[in-house]
Amino acid sequence: MGGRVLHFHLAGINNQNFLMRDEETGSWWQQVSGQAIAGEMRGQALELAPYDELSFGLWKLEAPAGQVLAPVAKDAGKYESNWEPKVEKLPTVIDFPRSGLQSRDVVLGMEINGQSRAYPLAAVLAHAPVEDRLGGTPVVLVAGPDGKSVRAFRSQLDGADLELFHKSESGWALVDSATVSEWNFTGCATSGPSMGKCLQALPLLKDYWFDWRNYHPQTSIYRR
């Protein structure tokens, strides 16, 4: 933060969302937003780093030489226990019953140009690719070959909006309506006039509905 290296530890839970505390200033940070909510750094926000949440099999296909972070047996006693199964059974602190979603429905949250939207995961997996427009930006949410992983892209190429469809033949590929180029799950064209070009990846946050709504009070919900 501001050129200063911070070291974080688990500090607690706020509305069933992870809280962390940095050693250097003692500030408390909210995991869902990356924002400091108490202490010297209050009001500051950490820069979001690009990341994916993929099934292991799909990740290995894309990164066969990738390394896996594994536990160290001699330090096992220092690790936090898995508290999520216990927390999942607790009632949520907040609820939004008029939204049409259950509190623990899993959504994919996206925020662009100050506008936020929750995409129910079940709907995206059932109907992908899902095309939408958020904050004036054309977007597409794509389910991967494993049927579990989801990525989002700006569905625009060379200044023109792009419409993507699943290729009907066997195997996994997307085809655009303008050039009939084929696209893979990384958002890059593998054949056709657009070969070698890639779409801009957009960040998604996989979250429970009640948590996303709590920290994005003006969010809308994607309705197919």
MISE-147781 format. One line per 8 residues: number of its first residue (from 1); their letters; for each residue x, y, z of N, C-alpha, C. Coordinates in pm, whole numbers, plus 50000, padded with zeros to 5 digits. Example, Ala and Ser with C-alpha at 12.3 -4.5 7.8 and 13.67 -1.06 7.14 Angstrom:
REM MISE-147781
1	AS	51319,49431,50780,51230,49550,50780,51320,49670,50780 | 51285,49775,50708,51367,49894,50714,51290,50003,50787
END
This chain:
REM MISE-147781
1	MGGRVLHF	50085,49882,50000,50000,50000,50000,50089,50123,50000 | 50086,50204,49892,50170,50321,49884,50317,50288,49889 | 50355,50174,49831,50495,50131,49832,50536,50060,49958 | 50447,50042,50051,50477,49978,50180,50430,49833,50177 | 50517,49740,50215,50482,49599,50218,50409,49567,50348 | 50294,49503,50337,50214,49466,50453,50205,49315,50464 | 50202,49266,50588,50188,49122,50614,50058,49099,50690 | 49976,49006,50639,49841,48989,50690,49822,48856,50764
9	HLAGINNQ	49730,48860,50860,49689,48740,50932,49537,48740,50948 | 49481,48622,50964,49338,48611,50993,49309,48681,51125 | 49211,48772,51124,49177,48846,51245,49039,48808,51298 | 48948,48770,51212,48814,48736,51258,48715,48732,51144 | 48587,48738,51180,48479,48730,51083,48386,48849,51104 | 48348,48915,50996,48253,49026,51001,48140,48994,50906 | 48018,48973,50962,47905,48931,50878,47942,48807,50797 | 48014,48714,50858,48057,48588,50797,48149,48613,50678
17	NFLMRDEE	48221,48723,50681,48319,48752,50578,48455,48770,50644 | 48555,48714,50582,48693,48710,50633,48745,48850,50664 | 48805,48867,50782,48875,48990,50820,49022,48958,50839 | 49108,49047,50794,49252,49028,50815,49312,49154,50877 | 49421,49134,50949,49488,49243,51020,49634,49247,50976 | 49683,49366,50941,49823,49372,50899,49914,49399,51019 | 50033,49342,51014,50128,49353,51125,50183,49494,51140 | 50199,49564,51027,50271,49691,51028,50191,49805,51093
25	TGSWWQQV	50059,49811,51067,49980,49923,51119,49868,49878,51214 | 49842,49746,51218,49733,49697,51302,49595,49725,51245 | 49590,49769,51119,49461,49798,51056,49387,49669,51023 | 49254,49679,51021,49169,49565,50989,49114,49584,50848 | 49116,49476,50769,49080,49482,50628,48968,49382,50598 | 48873,49425,50516,48762,49339,50475,48801,49263,50349 | 48791,49131,50355,48836,49048,50243,48755,49072,50116 | 48624,49087,50128,48539,49095,50009,48566,49220,49925
33	SGQAIAGE	48609,49327,49991,48633,49452,49919,48779,49493,49915 | 48863,49430,50000,49003,49470,50008,49021,49605,50074 | 48920,49653,50144,48923,49786,50204,48950,49779,50354 | 49033,49873,50403,49059,49882,50547,48939,49948,50614 | 48884,49883,50717,48764,49934,50783,48794,49990,50921 | 48918,49971,50971,48955,50024,51102,49107,50038,51109 | 49153,50136,51186,49297,50154,51204,49355,50264,51117 | 49486,50272,51118,49559,50377,51047,49525,50383,50898
41	MRGQALEL	49500,50266,50838,49477,50259,50693,49330,50269,50655 | 49244,50300,50750,49100,50302,50723,49067,50386,50599 | 48984,50329,50511,48945,50396,50388,49031,50362,50269 | 49152,50306,50294,49238,50264,50184,49190,50129,50131 | 49219,50102,50005,49178,49976,49944,49295,49913,49871 | 49314,49783,49889,49420,49710,49822,49387,49696,49673 | 49489,49694,49591,49470,49675,49447,49433,49531,49419 | 49329,49511,49340,49284,49376,49307,49381,49311,49210
49	APYDELSF	49428,49193,49243,49516,49117,49154,49432,49020,49071 | 49464,49003,48942,49389,48909,48859,49398,48766,48915 | 49288,48695,48910,49290,48557,48959,49178,48478,48893 | 49190,48348,48898,49087,48257,48847,49048,48161,48957 | 48924,48116,48954,48883,48005,49039,48839,47892,48946 | 48930,47795,48927,48910,47688,48829,48913,47552,48897 | 48856,47453,48830,48876,47316,48876,49023,47280,48851 | 49076,47190,48932,49218,47155,48921,49249,47093,48784
57	GLWKLEAP	49157,47009,48734,49181,46945,48605,49194,47045,48492 | 49106,47145,48491,49112,47246,48386,49238,47330,48398 | 49275,47365,48522,49396,47444,48542,49520,47369,48493 | 49525,47238,48519,49640,47158,48474,49648,47151,48322 | 49533,47151,48256,49534,47152,48109,49593,47282,48056 | 49560,47392,48122,49607,47522,48075,49749,47552,48120 | 49789,47497,48235,49922,47525,48290,49988,47395,48334 | 50025,47309,48238,50079,47177,48274,50207,47183,48356
65	AGQVLAPV	50281,47293,48349,50404,47306,48427,50381,47385,48556 | 50255,47415,48586,50224,47494,48705,50256,47421,48834 | 50283,47498,48938,50315,47442,49069,50195,47451,49161 | 50189,47361,49257,50079,47353,49353,50130,47389,49492 | 50061,47479,49559,50095,47515,49697,50045,47404,49788 | 50137,47333,49853,50101,47220,49937,50135,47249,50083 | 50062,47189,50178,50092,47211,50320,50227,47151,50358 | 50291,47210,50458,50417,47161,50512,50385,47087,50641
73	AKDAGKYE	50415,46959,50644,50373,46874,50755,50420,46927,50891 | 50544,46975,50899,50597,47018,51029,50532,47147,51081 | 50464,47220,50991,50398,47344,51031,50247,47330,51040 | 50197,47207,51028,50053,47186,51023,49981,47243,51144 | 50044,47239,51260,49982,47290,51382,49961,47440,51382 | 50029,47510,51294,50017,47656,51289,49908,47703,51193 | 49858,47610,51112,49757,47648,51014,49621,47667,51080 | 49541,47757,51022,49403,47773,51069,49322,47648,51030
81	SNWEPKVE	49231,47608,51119,49144,47495,51086,49040,47541,50984 | 48979,47446,50917,48877,47477,50818,48746,47508,50891 | 48719,47638,50909,48600,47678,50983,48476,47694,50895 | 48492,47683,50762,48379,47711,50674,48261,47613,50691 | 48285,47481,50703,48169,47391,50720,48084,47428,50842 | 48147,47471,50950,48073,47509,51070,47996,47639,51047 | 48060,47735,50983,47997,47865,50959,47879,47851,50864 | 47888,47761,50766,47781,47743,50669,47649,47701,50733
89	KLPTVIDF	47657,47639,50850,47536,47593,50919,47472,47703,51003 | 47542,47813,51023,47490,47921,51105,47394,48008,51024 | 47294,48067,51089,47207,48160,51016,47286,48283,50976 | 47252,48340,50862,47322,48460,50818,47281,48578,50905 | 47375,48670,50926,47349,48786,51010,47250,48880,50942 | 47256,48885,50809,47169,48971,50731,47101,48888,50623 | 46989,48938,50574,46915,48864,50472,46842,48965,50384 | 46817,48925,50259,46747,49012,50165,46639,48930,50095
97	PRSGLQSR	46530,48899,50168,46430,48804,50118,46354,48850,49995 | 46347,48979,49968,46267,49028,49855,46344,49026,49724 | 46465,48979,49727,46549,48981,49606,46517,48867,49510 | 46452,48762,49561,46425,48645,49479,46536,48541,49486 | 46643,48573,49560,46753,48478,49580,46761,48438,49726 | 46806,48316,49750,46830,48271,49886,46965,48326,49935 | 46977,48344,50065,47096,48407,50121,47225,48339,50077 | 47224,48206,50074,47347,48134,50040,47350,48086,49895
105	DVVLGMEI	47267,48142,49810,47283,48118,49667,47418,48175,49624 | 47489,48100,49542,47621,48145,49496,47602,48232,49372 | 47664,48349,49376,47656,48441,49262,47797,48476,49216 | 47805,48528,49095,47929,48581,49040,47911,48732,49033 | 47982,48803,49119,47967,48947,49126,48062,49018,49031 | 48011,49120,48961,48093,49198,48870,48065,49346,48892 | 48170,49428,48885,48155,49572,48903,48233,49644,48793 | 48163,49730,48718,48226,49805,48608,48173,49948,48609
113	NGQSRAYP	48264,50043,48607,48227,50185,48600,48126,50224,48706 | 48144,50172,48827,48057,50209,48938,47926,50134,48945 | 47898,50047,48849,47777,49966,48851,47812,49821,48884 | 47729,49758,48966,47755,49619,49005,47635,49531,48974 | 47663,49405,48948,47557,49310,48916,47595,49172,48966 | 47494,49100,49016,47513,48962,49062,47456,48867,48959 | 47537,48772,48915,47495,48671,48819,47483,48537,48892 | 47362,48486,48914,47348,48357,48982,47430,48250,48909
121	LAAVLAHA	47514,48179,48982,47603,48081,48921,47525,47974,48848 | 47416,47926,48906,47338,47819,48843,47287,47863,48706 | 47243,47989,48694,47191,48039,48567,47301,48052,48464 | 47419,48095,48507,47531,48110,48414,47574,47974,48361 | 47586,47875,48449,47629,47742,48406,47526,47678,48312 | 47398,47710,48333,47293,47649,48252,47278,47715,48116 | 47312,47843,48106,47282,47917,47983,47402,47984,47919 | 47522,47957,47966,47641,48021,47909,47658,47983,47762
129	PVEDRLGG	47714,48075,47680,47764,48206,47720,47650,48305,47748 | 47666,48381,47856,47568,48481,47896,47620,48618,47853 | 47544,48684,47767,47584,48815,47718,47503,48923,47789 | 47568,49032,47822,47504,49136,47899,47577,49268,47873 | 47527,49374,47933,47594,49505,47926,47590,49564,48066 | 47706,49602,48118,47716,49654,48254,47805,49777,48253 | 47755,49887,48309,47833,50009,48311,47869,50057,48172 | 47781,50030,48075,47807,50070,47937,47903,49979,47863
137	TPVVLVAG	47943,49869,47926,48041,49778,47867,47975,49646,47828 | 47994,49598,47704,47943,49467,47666,48027,49358,47732 | 47961,49264,47798,48033,49158,47868,47975,49023,47829 | 48057,48919,47845,48010,48782,47824,48069,48694,47933 | 47986,48611,47994,48028,48514,48095,48026,48376,48030 | 48136,48305,48043,48155,48179,47972,48184,48067,48071 | 48114,47956,48058,48142,47836,48138,48245,47752,48065 | 48342,47701,48140,48454,47629,48080,48420,47487,48039
145	PDGKSVRA	48517,47420,47978,48497,47281,47934,48463,47185,48047 | 48497,47221,48171,48466,47133,48284,48323,47151,48333 | 48251,47250,48279,48113,47274,48320,48101,47334,48458 | 48212,47378,48519,48211,47432,48655,48274,47570,48663 | 48381,47590,48589,48457,47714,48597,48395,47820,48507 | 48402,47945,48550,48344,48056,48474,48445,48169,48462 | 48453,48229,48344,48532,48348,48321,48445,48454,48253 | 48486,48578,48268,48413,48688,48205,48509,48768,48118
153	FRSQLDGA	48457,48817,48006,48537,48895,47912,48457,49015,47862 | 48531,49117,47822,48470,49229,47750,48443,49180,47608 | 48318,49171,47569,48283,49113,47438,48290,49221,47330 | 48410,49266,47309,48436,49371,47211,48574,49349,47152 | 48585,49365,47021,48712,49344,46952,48730,49453,46848 | 48844,49520,46857,48875,49629,46763,48763,49734,46759 | 48705,49761,46877,48603,49865,46888,48463,49822,46854 | 48444,49699,46810,48311,49650,46770,48264,49542,46868
161	DLELFHKS	48135,49545,46903,48078,49443,46991,48086,49307,46923 | 48103,49205,47006,48122,49070,46956,48014,48979,47016 | 47949,48900,46934,47849,48806,46981,47907,48666,46971 | 47905,48594,47082,47968,48462,47089,47865,48353,47112 | 47890,48238,47049,47803,48121,47063,47889,47997,47082 | 47830,47894,47143,47899,47766,47151,47900,47701,47013 | 48014,47646,46977,48023,47571,46852,47944,47442,46868 | 47865,47408,46768,47774,47294,46780,47844,47160,46768
169	ESGWALVD	47961,47157,46702,48031,47031,46685,48089,46983,46818 | 48144,46862,46819,48202,46806,46941,48324,46888,46983 | 48358,46878,47112,48469,46958,47164,48418,47089,47217 | 48507,47167,47276,48465,47295,47335,48528,47409,47257 | 48443,47500,47210,48491,47621,47142,48376,47719,47133 | 48410,47845,47124,48313,47950,47098,48336,48003,46957 | 48229,48049,46895,48238,48106,46761,48173,48243,46764 | 48237,48343,46700,48174,48475,46695,48095,48489,46565
177	SATVSEWN	47990,48569,46573,47899,48583,46459,47955,48670,46347 | 48055,48753,46377,48106,48847,46277,48206,48782,46182 | 48302,48707,46238,48409,48651,46154,48412,48499,46155 | 48327,48436,46238,48323,48290,46255,48460,48238,46302 | 48533,48321,46372,48657,48275,46434,48622,48191,46556 | 48710,48097,46590,48690,48014,46708,48771,48068,46824 | 48713,48063,46946,48774,48119,47066,48781,48012,47174 | 48889,48013,47251,48901,47916,47360,48864,47980,47493
185	FTGCATSG	48877,47903,47601,48831,47948,47733,48921,48056,47793 | 49038,48079,47736,49123,48189,47783,49084,48321,47715 | 48985,48314,47626,48940,48435,47558,49022,48470,47436 | 49095,48374,47381,49180,48400,47264,49129,48323,47143 | 49140,48385,47027,49096,48322,46902,49202,48223,46856 | 49158,48102,46824,49249,47995,46783,49243,47965,46634 | 49145,48023,46565,49135,48004,46420,49049,48115,46362 | 49056,48132,46232,48976,48234,46166,49047,48368,46155
193	PSMGKCLQ	48981,48470,46102,49042,48601,46081,49094,48667,46209 | 49036,48630,46324,49077,48692,46451,49186,48612,46523 | 49239,48509,46460,49337,48422,46524,49452,48503,46583 | 49487,48472,46709,49596,48542,46777,49551,48659,46861 | 49427,48703,46842,49375,48814,46922,49306,48759,47047 | 49305,48838,47153,49244,48794,47280,49151,48901,47333 | 49043,48857,47397,48949,48948,47461,49002,48991,47597 | 48960,49108,47643,49001,49156,47775,48927,49079,47882
201	ALPLLKDY	49001,49018,47974,48941,48946,48085,48887,49044,48188 | 48773,49012,48250,48712,49097,48351,48705,49021,48484 | 48728,49090,48596,48727,49021,48726,48586,48981,48769 | 48574,48861,48824,48451,48811,48883,48479,48773,49028 | 48382,48795,49116,48395,48750,49254,48287,48647,49282 | 48328,48523,49309,48235,48417,49344,48201,48431,49492 | 48074,48451,49523,48037,48488,49659,47896,48440,49689 | 47862,48436,49819,47723,48415,49857,47644,48543,49827
209	WFDWRNYH	47517,48526,49791,47435,48642,49758,47428,48741,49874 | 47404,48694,49997,47387,48788,50107,47514,48870,50129 | 47630,48810,50104,47756,48880,50125,47779,48984,50015 | 47758,48944,49890,47775,49038,49779,47678,49157,49795 | 47553,49128,49829,47453,49234,49843,47486,49329,49958 | 47540,49275,50065,47573,49357,50182,47678,49462,50148 | 47777,49424,50067,47886,49515,50036,47868,49587,49902 | 47759,49554,49833,47723,49623,49709,47573,49653,49714
217	PQTSIYRR	47534,49747,49799,47390,49772,49824,47312,49816,49700 | 47380,49871,49600,47311,49916,49480,47315,49813,49367 | 47357,49691,49399,47372,49589,49295,47238,49552,49232 | 47244,49518,49105,47130,49458,49038,47154,49308,49027 | 47052,49236,48983,47062,49091,48966,47036,49059,48819 | 47119,48976,48761,47098,48936,48622,46976,48845,48614 | 46882,48883,48529,46762,48801,48505,46762,48762,48359 | 46759,48632,48332,46761,48586,48194,46630,48615,48125
END
